[in-house]
């Protein structure tokens, strides 16, 4: 990859990180509870599938469908760009276990910080959907890189 393209990708990655911070923290109102434990009782889901089931029920309701689509869609595709950026910028990230470990680490930090700052929730379904998005990004990268290699081989 040429140097100018790598710089453009790095700048785009920084912009993406600012958007990620905005979406996960800054566009949310901090809640006021007596303690972090009171907040956690209300805003923590550790049961896989609980939130997803709720959104699927909301999807059936015409007035709630938008909320369900936005929540599921944002959570599903939030980390797709991250996996693409990481694999573009760092060759080590092209190993699936390094990429997914890094994405999972970042997600756990985000979920914990959302809980501690009372600007969101710790939801295991968010982790599941976000990791699915990272997997989507991984497969997009794999398909694009195979396509690029084939095109390059045909042009020689």
Z-matrix of the N, CA and C atoms (Angstrom, degrees):
N
C 1 1.452
C 2 1.523 1 107.86
N 3 1.329 2 115.81 1 134.70
C 4 1.458 3 117.09 2 -178.32
C 5 1.530 4 110.64 3 -74.71
N 6 1.324 5 114.18 4 161.36
C 7 1.467 6 120.97 5 -172.03
C 8 1.527 7 112.46 6 -63.79
N 9 1.333 8 118.25 7 -40.74
C 10 1.469 9 121.32 8 -179.25
C 11 1.526 10 110.77 9 -63.53
N 12 1.315 11 116.92 10 -41.19
C 13 1.464 12 120.54 11 179.15
C 14 1.522 13 110.58 12 -65.85
N 15 1.321 14 116.63 13 -40.57
C 16 1.464 15 119.91 14 178.98
C 17 1.534 16 111.01 15 -64.78
N 18 1.320 17 117.84 16 -38.67
C 19 1.470 18 121.51 17 177.01
C 20 1.524 19 109.98 18 -65.05
N 21 1.324 20 117.20 19 -42.81
C 22 1.466 21 121.31 20 177.93
C 23 1.533 22 110.79 21 -61.66
N 24 1.320 23 117.13 22 -42.04
C 25 1.475 24 121.15 23 177.84
C 26 1.528 25 110.11 24 -64.77
N 27 1.329 26 117.21 25 -41.94
C 28 1.474 27 121.00 26 179.49
C 29 1.531 28 111.06 27 -63.28
N 30 1.328 29 117.25 28 -42.61
C 31 1.471 30 120.97 29 177.81
C 32 1.530 31 109.84 30 -64.03
N 33 1.318 32 116.68 31 -42.92
C 34 1.471 33 120.91 32 177.86
C 35 1.525 34 110.81 33 -62.06
N 36 1.323 35 116.95 34 -37.94
C 37 1.463 36 121.58 35 178.59
C 38 1.526 37 110.53 36 -64.07
N 39 1.322 38 117.63 37 -42.25
C 40 1.467 39 121.28 38 178.20
C 41 1.535 40 109.87 39 -62.83
N 42 1.321 41 116.94 40 -42.98
C 43 1.473 42 120.35 41 177.24
C 44 1.529 43 109.67 42 -61.44
N 45 1.324 44 116.78 43 -44.78
C 46 1.470 45 121.02 44 177.01
C 47 1.523 46 111.02 45 -57.59
N 48 1.338 47 117.54 46 -42.44
C 49 1.464 48 120.61 47 179.87
C 50 1.529 49 111.29 48 -62.69
N 51 1.337 50 117.10 49 -38.95
C 52 1.469 51 120.09 50 176.34
C 53 1.535 52 110.67 51 -64.06
N 54 1.327 53 116.71 52 -41.71
C 55 1.470 54 120.34 53 177.38
C 56 1.527 55 109.79 54 -63.71
N 57 1.322 56 117.56 55 -42.02
C 58 1.467 57 122.14 56 178.40
C 59 1.531 58 110.77 57 -59.98
N 60 1.314 59 116.89 58 -44.20
C 61 1.469 60 121.16 59 178.14
C 62 1.529 61 110.06 60 -64.26
N 63 1.317 62 116.59 61 -42.24
C 64 1.462 63 120.03 62 179.32
C 65 1.532 64 110.63 63 -62.10
N 66 1.328 65 116.57 64 -49.17
C 67 1.467 66 121.21 65 -176.83
C 68 1.524 67 111.37 66 -64.25
N 69 1.320 68 117.28 67 -38.75
C 70 1.465 69 119.44 68 -174.60
C 71 1.521 70 114.43 69 -89.15
N 72 1.342 71 118.08 70 -17.44
C 73 1.470 72 119.46 71 -177.36
C 74 1.524 73 114.48 72 -133.26
N 75 1.309 74 117.12 73 -53.97
C 76 1.460 75 120.84 74 -164.83
C 77 1.524 76 114.61 75 -75.99
N 78 1.322 77 118.40 76 -24.15
C 79 1.460 78 118.70 77 179.99
C 80 1.525 79 111.67 78 -90.64
N 81 1.303 80 117.07 79 10.99
C 82 1.467 81 122.05 80 -179.37
C 83 1.516 82 110.16 81 -110.65
N 84 1.299 83 114.94 82 147.27
C 85 1.458 84 120.79 83 177.87
C 86 1.522 85 108.38 84 -88.81
N 87 1.318 86 115.30 85 133.15
C 88 1.458 87 119.82 86 176.42
C 89 1.525 88 109.29 87 -69.64
N 90 1.306 89 115.61 88 131.79
C 91 1.464 90 121.08 89 -179.34
C 92 1.527 91 109.88 90 -87.41
N 93 1.322 92 116.34 91 152.98
C 94 1.461 93 120.87 92 179.26
C 95 1.525 94 109.50 93 -111.15
N 96 1.295 95 114.81 94 113.77
C 97 1.459 96 122.53 95 177.99
C 98 1.519 97 107.65 96 -128.72
N 99 1.309 98 115.91 97 161.74
C 100 1.464 99 120.79 98 179.77
C 101 1.525 100 110.99 99 -62.36
N 102 1.329 101 115.92 100 -35.75
C 103 1.468 102 119.34 101 -179.97
C 104 1.524 103 109.47 102 -152.68
N 105 1.309 104 114.92 103 165.18
C 106 1.462 105 120.34 104 176.43
C 107 1.522 106 110.46 105 -61.96
N 108 1.321 107 117.24 106 -30.43
C 109 1.473 108 121.30 107 -179.74
C 110 1.520 109 110.49 108 -68.72
N 111 1.339 110 117.39 109 -39.50
C 112 1.462 111 120.90 110 175.76
C 113 1.527 112 110.20 111 -63.16
N 114 1.314 113 115.56 112 -42.55
C 115 1.457 114 120.86 113 178.43
C 116 1.527 115 110.22 114 -62.78
N 117 1.323 116 117.07 115 -46.23
C 118 1.465 117 121.88 116 -177.92
C 119 1.529 118 111.55 117 -61.52
N 120 1.330 119 116.93 118 -38.11
C 121 1.470 120 119.72 119 179.44
C 122 1.523 121 111.50 120 -58.62
N 123 1.314 122 116.29 121 -34.96
C 124 1.460 123 121.26 122 -177.37
C 125 1.534 124 111.82 123 -88.81
N 126 1.339 125 116.86 124 -33.99
C 127 1.466 126 121.46 125 -169.60
C 128 1.526 127 113.92 126 -114.34
N 129 1.307 128 117.29 127 30.84
C 130 1.458 129 119.31 128 178.03
C 131 1.529 130 108.53 129 -131.55
N 132 1.321 131 115.19 130 128.21
C 133 1.460 132 121.46 131 176.17
C 134 1.522 133 108.38 132 -122.63
N 135 1.304 134 116.50 133 116.05
C 136 1.457 135 121.61 134 178.61
C 137 1.527 136 111.67 135 -110.00
N 138 1.318 137 117.70 136 7.78
C 139 1.463 138 121.92 137 -178.98
C 140 1.528 139 108.58 138 -101.30
N 141 1.340 140 117.27 139 109.91
C 142 1.469 141 120.00 140 -179.32
C 143 1.533 142 111.59 141 -57.68
N 144 1.311 143 114.69 142 131.98
C 145 1.459 144 120.95 143 176.90
C 146 1.517 145 114.80 144 93.73
N 147 1.317 146 118.91 145 -15.92
C 148 1.470 147 122.06 146 -177.17
C 149 1.531 148 112.28 147 -58.93
N 150 1.321 149 117.07 148 -54.11
C 151 1.468 150 120.90 149 -178.64
C 152 1.528 151 110.65 150 -68.24
N 153 1.315 152 116.43 151 -37.88
C 154 1.464 153 120.04 152 -179.79
C 155 1.528 154 109.73 153 -62.79
N 156 1.331 155 117.63 154 -42.59
C 157 1.475 156 121.14 155 177.02
C 158 1.529 157 110.47 156 -60.65
N 159 1.328 158 116.14 157 -42.29
C 160 1.466 159 120.42 158 178.81
C 161 1.528 160 110.39 159 -60.41
N 162 1.333 161 117.30 160 -45.81
C 163 1.457 162 120.48 161 179.78
C 164 1.524 163 111.56 162 -66.36
N 165 1.320 164 117.77 163 -34.02
C 166 1.462 165 120.44 164 177.57
C 167 1.530 166 110.19 165 -66.71
N 168 1.335 167 117.48 166 -37.56
C 169 1.476 168 120.66 167 174.78
C 170 1.524 169 109.76 168 -65.68
N 171 1.331 170 116.82 169 -41.88
C 172 1.459 171 121.03 170 179.29
C 173 1.528 172 110.79 171 -63.14
N 174 1.317 173 116.63 172 -33.72
C 175 1.462 174 121.59 173 -178.40
C 176 1.534 175 111.23 174 -61.96
N 177 1.320 176 117.02 175 -29.84
C 178 1.467 177 121.71 176 -179.59
C 179 1.528 178 112.21 177 -74.02
N 180 1.317 179 116.87 178 -18.95
C 181 1.460 180 122.84 179 -178.48
C 182 1.528 181 108.57 180 -95.22
N 183 1.319 182 117.39 181 121.94
C 184 1.471 183 121.26 182 -176.54
C 185 1.523 184 113.44 183 -55.42
N 186 1.328 185 117.06 184 -39.61
C 187 1.464 186 119.55 185 -177.18
C 188 1.527 187 112.59 186 -77.32
N 189 1.325 188 118.01 187 -21.04
C 190 1.468 189 121.78 188 -178.52
C 191 1.537 190 112.53 189 -102.21
N 192 1.323 191 117.39 190 -7.98
C 193 1.469 192 121.74 191 -175.08
C 194 1.532 193 112.04 192 -56.31
N 195 1.323 194 116.43 193 -42.86
C 196 1.468 195 120.59 194 -178.63
C 197 1.529 196 111.00 195 -58.36
N 198 1.321 197 117.05 196 -45.94
C 199 1.469 198 121.70 197 179.73
C 200 1.524 199 110.34 198 -60.44
N 201 1.330 200 116.32 199 -43.45
C 202 1.461 201 120.75 200 -179.74
C 203 1.526 202 111.36 201 -64.21
N 204 1.323 203 116.47 202 -46.29
C 205 1.470 204 120.80 203 -178.81
C 206 1.524 205 110.47 204 -63.07
N 207 1.328 206 117.56 205 -44.99
C 208 1.460 207 121.03 206 -179.51
C 209 1.530 208 110.46 207 -62.94
N 210 1.327 209 117.33 208 -48.79
C 211 1.464 210 119.95 209 -178.18
C 212 1.519 211 112.26 210 -63.59
N 213 1.321 212 117.46 211 -46.45
C 214 1.462 213 120.00 212 179.25
C 215 1.530 214 110.81 213 -67.09
N 216 1.328 215 116.43 214 -44.35
C 217 1.461 216 120.51 215 -178.07
C 218 1.517 217 113.17 216 -64.93
N 219 1.331 218 116.37 217 -47.05
C 220 1.469 219 119.79 218 179.46
C 221 1.523 220 110.06 219 -61.51
N 222 1.320 221 116.77 220 -46.63
C 223 1.468 222 118.80 221 -179.22
C 224 1.520 223 111.90 222 -65.79
N 225 1.322 224 117.20 223 -35.01
C 226 1.459 225 119.65 224 -179.26
C 227 1.526 226 111.73 225 -69.91
N 228 1.328 227 116.95 226 -40.47
C 229 1.466 228 119.16 227 -172.89
C 230 1.529 229 114.47 228 -105.08
N 231 1.321 230 118.26 229 5.22
C 232 1.464 231 121.10 230 -178.23
C 233 1.531 232 112.38 231 -62.34
N 234 1.313 233 118.08 232 -37.69
C 235 1.464 234 120.46 233 -177.31
C 236 1.532 235 114.02 234 -99.85
N 237 1.313 236 118.13 235 -1.13
C 238 1.464 237 119.63 236 176.67
C 239 1.531 238 110.53 237 -57.59
N 240 1.341 239 119.64 238 -49.42
C 241 1.467 240 118.65 239 178.41
C 242 1.529 241 112.74 240 -62.50
N 243 1.341 242 117.30 241 -36.20
C 244 1.459 243 118.83 242 -178.72
C 245 1.527 244 110.90 243 -60.33
N 246 1.316 245 116.46 244 -44.96
C 247 1.461 246 117.72 245 -179.30
C 248 1.527 247 110.56 246 -64.58
N 249 1.331 248 117.38 247 -38.69
C 250 1.467 249 120.14 248 177.97
C 251 1.527 250 111.81 249 -65.18
N 252 1.323 251 116.72 250 -43.87
C 253 1.468 252 120.23 251 178.33
C 254 1.530 253 111.03 252 -63.32
N 255 1.327 254 116.79 253 -47.44
C 256 1.468 255 119.95 254 -178.02
C 257 1.524 256 111.24 255 -60.24
N 258 1.329 257 117.00 256 -42.92
C 259 1.470 258 119.11 257 -179.89
C 260 1.521 259 111.83 258 -69.96
N 261 1.329 260 117.20 259 -30.34
C 262 1.465 261 120.38 260 178.19
C 263 1.521 262 111.84 261 -71.50
N 264 1.327 263 116.04 262 -36.60
C 265 1.464 264 120.23 263 -173.11
C 266 1.526 265 114.06 264 -92.20
N 267 1.322 266 117.52 265 -28.41
C 268 1.471 267 121.10 266 -174.19
C 269 1.530 268 110.61 267 -131.73
N 270 1.317 269 116.25 268 113.18
C 271 1.469 270 119.88 269 -178.02
C 272 1.523 271 112.84 270 -58.08
N 273 1.317 272 117.49 271 -33.56
C 274 1.469 273 121.08 272 -179.54
C 275 1.533 274 110.54 273 -59.76
N 276 1.338 275 117.03 274 -29.40
C 277 1.463 276 121.80 275 -178.65
C 278 1.528 277 112.34 276 -73.06
N 279 1.301 278 118.15 277 -8.52
C 280 1.465 279 120.60 278 178.88
C 281 1.524 280 111.78 279 -78.04
N 282 1.320 281 116.50 280 -8.54
C 283 1.461 282 120.82 281 171.80
C 284 1.525 283 106.28 282 -83.29
N 285 1.311 284 116.85 283 123.23
C 286 1.469 285 120.96 284 -171.89
C 287 1.518 286 112.32 285 -55.72
N 288 1.326 287 117.90 286 -39.52
C 289 1.465 288 120.10 287 -176.17
C 290 1.527 289 111.68 288 -71.47
N 291 1.323 290 118.34 289 -30.89
C 292 1.471 291 120.87 290 176.08
C 293 1.530 292 109.32 291 -71.91
N 294 1.329 293 116.31 292 -46.01
C 295 1.463 294 121.06 293 179.84
C 296 1.526 295 110.86 294 -60.35
N 297 1.318 296 117.49 295 -50.75
C 298 1.462 297 120.10 296 -175.68
C 299 1.521 298 111.87 297 -69.46
N 300 1.320 299 117.82 298 -33.90
C 301 1.476 300 119.92 299 175.42
C 302 1.521 301 110.56 300 -64.96
N 303 1.321 302 116.69 301 -42.31
C 304 1.462 303 121.20 302 179.00
C 305 1.526 304 110.77 303 -64.34
N 306 1.326 305 116.77 304 -46.96
C 307 1.468 306 120.41 305 179.61
C 308 1.528 307 110.82 306 -62.29
N 309 1.321 308 117.18 307 -43.11
C 310 1.464 309 120.09 308 179.51
C 311 1.523 310 110.83 309 -63.09
N 312 1.319 311 117.21 310 -41.77
C 313 1.468 312 121.50 311 177.23
C 314 1.526 313 110.65 312 -59.60
N 315 1.332 314 116.80 313 -48.10
C 316 1.467 315 121.30 314 179.90
C 317 1.534 316 109.98 315 -60.52
N 318 1.319 317 116.38 316 -43.42
C 319 1.472 318 120.26 317 -179.43
C 320 1.519 319 112.50 318 -64.01
N 321 1.316 320 116.96 319 -42.89
C 322 1.462 321 120.15 320 179.35
C 323 1.526 322 109.99 321 -62.72
N 324 1.324 323 116.81 322 -41.69
C 325 1.469 324 120.70 323 177.13
C 326 1.530 325 110.00 324 -61.33
N 327 1.329 326 117.81 325 -45.31
C 328 1.468 327 121.36 326 179.46
C 329 1.527 328 110.28 327 -60.31
N 330 1.328 329 116.72 328 -47.79
C 331 1.471 330 120.38 329 -177.77
C 332 1.536 331 111.06 330 -63.19
N 333 1.311 332 117.29 331 -41.91
C 334 1.472 333 120.65 332 178.70
C 335 1.522 334 110.36 333 -65.28
N 336 1.342 335 116.94 334 -44.47
C 337 1.468 336 120.12 335 179.64
C 338 1.529 337 112.02 336 -65.03
N 339 1.336 338 117.00 337 -35.88
C 340 1.461 339 119.00 338 175.91
C 341 1.524 340 110.38 339 -61.38
N 342 1.296 341 116.08 340 -40.57
C 343 1.463 342 120.41 341 179.80
C 344 1.532 343 110.90 342 -68.81
N 345 1.328 344 116.40 343 -47.58
C 346 1.463 345 120.53 344 -177.15
C 347 1.529 346 113.08 345 -66.45
N 348 1.332 347 116.68 346 -34.35
C 349 1.467 348 119.97 347 179.52
C 350 1.531 349 111.74 348 -88.80
N 351 1.323 350 115.72 349 -2.51
C 352 1.470 351 122.44 350 -178.56
C 353 1.525 352 111.19 351 56.63
N 354 1.324 353 115.36 352 40.45
C 355 1.464 354 122.24 353 177.93
C 356 1.520 355 110.12 354 -124.56
N 357 1.289 356 115.94 355 51.05
C 358 1.454 357 121.18 356 -178.85
C 359 1.511 358 108.95 357 142.35
N 360 1.296 359 114.96 358 -165.52
C 361 1.457 360 118.78 359 -176.88
C 362 1.519 361 110.26 360 -130.83
N 363 1.317 362 114.38 361 162.17
C 364 1.457 363 120.00 362 170.64
C 365 1.520 364 105.16 363 -97.91
N 366 1.319 365 116.07 364 107.75
C 367 1.458 366 121.10 365 -175.04
C 368 1.520 367 109.45 366 -127.64
N 369 1.314 368 115.73 367 118.84
C 370 1.459 369 120.24 368 -179.46
C 371 1.529 370 110.66 369 -62.52
N 372 1.338 371 117.39 370 -28.12
C 373 1.463 372 120.16 371 177.08
C 374 1.525 373 111.57 372 -68.13
N 375 1.333 374 117.21 373 -32.94
C 376 1.465 375 119.93 374 173.25
C 377 1.528 376 109.91 375 -60.99
N 378 1.324 377 116.16 376 -43.59
C 379 1.472 378 119.99 377 178.00
C 380 1.531 379 110.65 378 -60.23
N 381 1.318 380 116.35 379 -44.80
C 382 1.471 381 120.85 380 -178.87
C 383 1.527 382 110.50 381 -62.46
N 384 1.327 383 116.33 382 -49.30
C 385 1.470 384 119.94 383 -178.94
C 386 1.524 385 111.79 384 -66.53
N 387 1.336 386 117.30 385 -41.43
C 388 1.467 387 120.32 386 178.35
C 389 1.527 388 111.54 387 -63.41
N 390 1.318 389 116.65 388 -40.96
C 391 1.470 390 119.61 389 178.40
C 392 1.525 391 110.74 390 -67.79
N 393 1.329 392 117.21 391 -34.73
C 394 1.467 393 119.89 392 174.62
C 395 1.531 394 109.37 393 -61.50
N 396 1.333 395 116.60 394 -38.39
C 397 1.465 396 120.67 395 175.80
C 398 1.513 397 112.31 396 -64.15
N 399 1.323 398 117.11 397 -39.03
C 400 1.469 399 120.72 398 176.77
C 401 1.530 400 110.09 399 -64.12
N 402 1.321 401 116.70 400 -38.69
C 403 1.476 402 121.27 401 177.83
C 404 1.532 403 109.56 402 -64.92
N 405 1.328 404 116.93 403 -42.37
C 406 1.470 405 120.71 404 176.77
C 407 1.523 406 109.80 405 -58.10
N 408 1.328 407 116.83 406 -45.77
C 409 1.468 408 120.69 407 177.87
C 410 1.520 409 111.93 408 -60.28
N 411 1.325 410 116.40 409 -40.76
C 412 1.469 411 121.39 410 178.46
C 413 1.530 412 110.19 411 -59.91
N 414 1.335 413 116.64 412 -47.18
C 415 1.461 414 119.51 413 -178.67
C 416 1.528 415 111.94 414 -69.54
N 417 1.316 416 117.80 415 -34.95
C 418 1.470 417 120.17 416 174.27
C 419 1.524 418 109.31 417 -59.95
N 420 1.340 419 116.46 418 -45.36
C 421 1.465 420 121.16 419 178.58
C 422 1.534 421 110.70 420 -59.81
N 423 1.325 422 116.09 421 -45.64
C 424 1.468 423 120.01 422 -177.94
C 425 1.531 424 110.48 423 -62.43
N 426 1.313 425 116.86 424 -43.51
C 427 1.470 426 121.07 425 179.64
C 428 1.529 427 110.13 426 -65.30
N 429 1.336 428 116.45 427 -44.96
C 430 1.471 429 120.12 428 179.96
C 431 1.522 430 111.42 429 -64.48
N 432 1.323 431 117.26 430 -41.06
C 433 1.465 432 118.92 431 -177.71
C 434 1.524 433 110.90 432 -70.05
N 435 1.333 434 118.81 433 -36.00
C 436 1.472 435 120.66 434 175.80
C 437 1.523 436 110.35 435 -66.20
N 438 1.320 437 116.15 436 -41.16
C 439 1.456 438 121.08 437 179.44
C 440 1.527 439 110.52 438 -63.52
N 441 1.328 440 116.69 439 -42.43
C 442 1.461 441 121.85 440 -179.92
C 443 1.523 442 110.88 441 -65.35
N 444 1.330 443 116.53 442 -41.81
C 445 1.478 444 119.77 443 178.92
C 446 1.520 445 110.58 444 -63.45
N 447 1.340 446 117.09 445 -41.53
C 448 1.467 447 120.27 446 179.73
C 449 1.519 448 110.98 447 -64.74
N 450 1.359 449 116.18 448 -43.26
C 451 1.457 450 120.73 449 179.20
C 452 1.520 451 110.95 450 -63.25
N 453 1.314 452 116.85 451 -41.64
C 454 1.464 453 122.03 452 179.22
C 455 1.515 454 111.52 453 -65.06
N 456 1.327 455 116.94 454 -37.62
C 457 1.479 456 121.40 455 179.36
C 458 1.522 457 109.85 456 -69.17
N 459 1.333 458 118.19 457 -35.04
C 460 1.454 459 121.37 458 -179.05
C 461 1.523 460 112.28 459 -75.24
N 462 1.321 461 117.22 460 -25.42
C 463 1.454 462 120.61 461 -177.93
C 464 1.509 463 113.35 462 -86.31
N 465 1.313 464 118.30 463 -9.92
C 466 1.478 465 120.29 464 -178.09
C 467 1.479 466 113.63 465 -76.22
